[in-house]
Amino acid sequence: MPGRRGASQFAALCHERAGVVGTTWLSVAQGGAVIEQAQILTMHNLALLTGPVGVTPPSGWAALARGAFATTCRLAARIHGNPRPLTTIKDMAYAWRQVLFYLSMATADERDAVLEQFDDDVARYPDDARGRLAPVLAGVRLVREGGDFGPGDDPADGGARRLVGWTPVGRHWLQA
């Protein structure tokens, strides 16, 4: 089939997106970053359930997006003062990916309404959580307006950042 990729091309794409060069030996963090990119690209197989299988939630996609965003916010509030925040950051990234998937399945009107509500939702959390969520929400706005993130983990225009759980090298930006 035209456009289909084999396993080696998929692995190369995951490595590239994770910013990991080479495939002979990976650290735990590098391996985690590569696996996370595979999860992002396959959306944890949710696309299979919603496409060929045809699963649709009774409450609607917008309700699921709001619920996943509430989880993202709660987890953001748990990072400050956490002696081991990386598990929380990874869980936050999982929840955020759910938000993005559910929003992609919602209608345009539902998506607009949910995204507008996110700013009000964030306002209920402590300053440190709001500060961690601001770059993530700026990222969603950037993409919504047709922008794109550049390569790497540096902030894009307007401070927009990707929310991923794994950083192949160094401290995660959410730990700052």
C-alpha positions as CSV (number, residue, x, y, z in Angstrom):
1,M,0.0,0.0,0.0
2,P,1.3,3.5,-0.8
3,G,2.1,5.6,2.2
4,R,2.4,2.6,4.6
5,R,5.6,2.4,6.7
6,G,7.3,-0.7,8.0
7,A,8.4,-1.2,11.5
8,S,11.9,0.1,10.9
9,Q,10.6,3.4,9.4
10,F,8.1,3.7,12.4
11,A,11.0,3.2,14.8
12,A,13.1,5.8,13.1
13,L,10.3,8.3,13.2
14,C,9.8,7.6,16.9
15,H,13.5,8.1,17.5
16,E,13.6,11.3,15.5
17,R,10.5,12.8,17.3
18,A,12.1,11.9,20.7
19,G,15.4,13.6,19.7
20,V,17.3,10.3,20.2
21,V,20.1,9.6,17.8
22,G,21.2,6.0,17.3
23,T,19.5,2.8,18.1
24,T,22.2,0.5,19.5
25,W,22.0,1.5,23.2
26,L,19.5,3.8,24.9
27,S,19.3,5.0,28.4
28,V,16.1,4.5,30.4
29,A,15.1,8.1,29.7
30,Q,15.9,7.8,26.0
31,G,14.0,4.6,25.7
32,G,11.0,6.1,27.6
33,A,11.0,9.1,25.2
34,V,11.0,6.8,22.1
35,I,8.2,4.6,23.5
36,E,6.2,7.8,24.4
37,Q,6.5,8.9,20.8
38,A,5.1,5.6,19.6
39,Q,2.2,6.0,22.1
40,I,1.6,9.5,20.8
41,L,1.6,8.4,17.1
42,T,-0.7,5.5,17.8
43,M,-2.7,7.4,20.5
44,H,-2.5,4.4,22.7
45,N,-4.6,2.6,20.1
46,L,-7.7,4.7,20.7
47,A,-7.8,5.5,17.0
48,L,-8.4,1.8,16.3
49,L,-11.3,1.7,18.7
50,T,-13.0,4.9,17.3
51,G,-12.2,4.1,13.6
52,P,-12.7,0.5,12.6
53,V,-14.5,-0.6,15.8
54,G,-16.7,2.6,15.9
55,V,-16.8,3.2,19.7
56,T,-18.5,6.4,20.7
57,P,-18.9,7.5,24.3
58,P,-22.5,8.0,25.5
59,S,-21.5,11.3,27.2
60,G,-19.8,12.6,24.1
61,W,-16.2,13.5,23.3
62,A,-16.4,17.0,24.8
63,A,-17.3,15.6,28.2
64,L,-14.4,13.2,28.0
65,A,-12.0,16.0,27.1
66,R,-13.2,18.1,30.0
67,G,-12.8,15.2,32.4
68,A,-9.3,14.4,31.1
69,F,-8.4,18.1,31.4
70,A,-9.5,18.1,35.0
71,T,-7.1,15.2,35.6
72,T,-4.3,17.1,33.9
73,C,-4.9,20.1,36.1
74,R,-5.0,18.0,39.3
75,L,-1.7,16.4,38.4
76,A,-0.2,19.8,37.6
77,A,-1.0,20.9,41.1
78,R,0.8,17.9,42.5
79,I,4.2,18.7,41.0
80,H,5.1,21.5,43.3
81,G,7.0,20.2,46.4
82,N,6.8,16.6,45.1
83,P,10.2,15.0,45.9
84,R,9.7,12.6,43.0
85,P,7.7,14.5,40.4
86,L,8.5,12.5,37.3
87,T,5.7,9.9,37.7
88,T,3.3,12.7,38.1
89,I,4.6,14.5,35.0
90,K,4.3,11.3,33.0
91,D,0.7,10.8,34.2
92,M,0.0,14.4,33.4
93,A,1.3,13.9,29.9
94,Y,-0.9,10.8,29.5
95,A,-4.0,12.7,30.6
96,W,-3.1,15.6,28.2
97,R,-2.9,13.2,25.3
98,Q,-6.3,12.0,26.2
99,V,-7.6,15.6,26.1
100,L,-6.1,16.1,22.7
101,F,-7.6,12.9,21.3
102,Y,-11.0,13.5,22.7
103,L,-11.0,17.1,21.3
104,S,-10.0,15.8,17.9
105,M,-13.1,13.6,18.0
106,A,-15.5,16.4,19.1
107,T,-17.3,18.7,16.7
108,A,-15.7,22.1,15.9
109,D,-18.3,23.9,18.0
110,E,-17.8,21.5,21.0
111,R,-14.0,21.8,20.6
112,D,-14.2,25.7,20.7
113,A,-16.5,25.6,23.7
114,V,-14.3,23.2,25.6
115,L,-11.1,25.1,24.8
116,E,-12.6,28.4,26.0
117,Q,-13.7,26.7,29.3
118,F,-10.1,25.5,29.9
119,D,-8.9,28.9,31.0
120,D,-11.7,29.2,33.5
121,D,-10.9,25.7,34.8
122,V,-7.2,26.5,35.2
123,A,-8.1,29.6,37.3
124,R,-9.3,27.4,40.1
125,Y,-5.8,25.9,40.7
126,P,-2.8,27.4,42.6
127,D,-0.4,29.7,40.8
128,D,2.3,27.1,40.3
129,A,-0.2,24.7,38.6
130,R,-1.5,27.6,36.4
131,G,2.1,28.4,35.5
132,R,2.8,24.9,34.4
133,L,-0.4,24.7,32.4
134,A,0.0,28.1,30.6
135,P,2.6,26.9,28.1
136,V,0.6,23.7,27.4
137,L,-2.6,25.8,26.7
138,A,-0.5,28.2,24.6
139,G,0.6,25.1,22.6
140,V,-3.0,24.1,21.9
141,R,-3.7,27.7,20.8
142,L,-0.7,27.7,18.6
143,V,-1.7,24.6,16.8
144,R,-5.4,25.6,16.7
145,E,-4.3,28.8,14.8
146,G,-2.3,26.8,12.3
147,G,1.1,27.1,13.9
148,D,3.5,24.4,14.6
149,F,6.2,23.5,17.2
150,G,9.8,23.5,16.0
151,P,12.1,20.6,16.7
152,G,13.3,19.9,20.2
153,D,11.9,20.9,23.6
154,D,12.5,24.6,23.4
155,P,9.4,26.8,23.8
156,A,7.7,27.9,20.6
157,D,6.2,31.3,19.9
158,G,4.3,32.7,22.8
159,G,5.9,30.2,25.2
160,A,4.0,27.3,23.8
161,R,5.3,23.9,24.9
162,R,4.6,20.3,24.1
163,L,3.5,18.3,27.1
164,V,5.4,15.0,27.0
165,G,6.3,12.9,30.0
166,W,9.8,11.8,29.0
167,T,12.9,14.0,28.5
168,P,15.8,12.1,26.9
169,V,18.4,14.3,28.6
170,G,18.3,16.6,31.6
171,R,15.5,17.8,33.8
172,H,11.9,18.1,32.5
173,W,10.8,21.6,31.9
174,L,7.9,21.1,34.3
175,Q,10.4,20.7,37.2
176,A,11.6,24.2,36.8
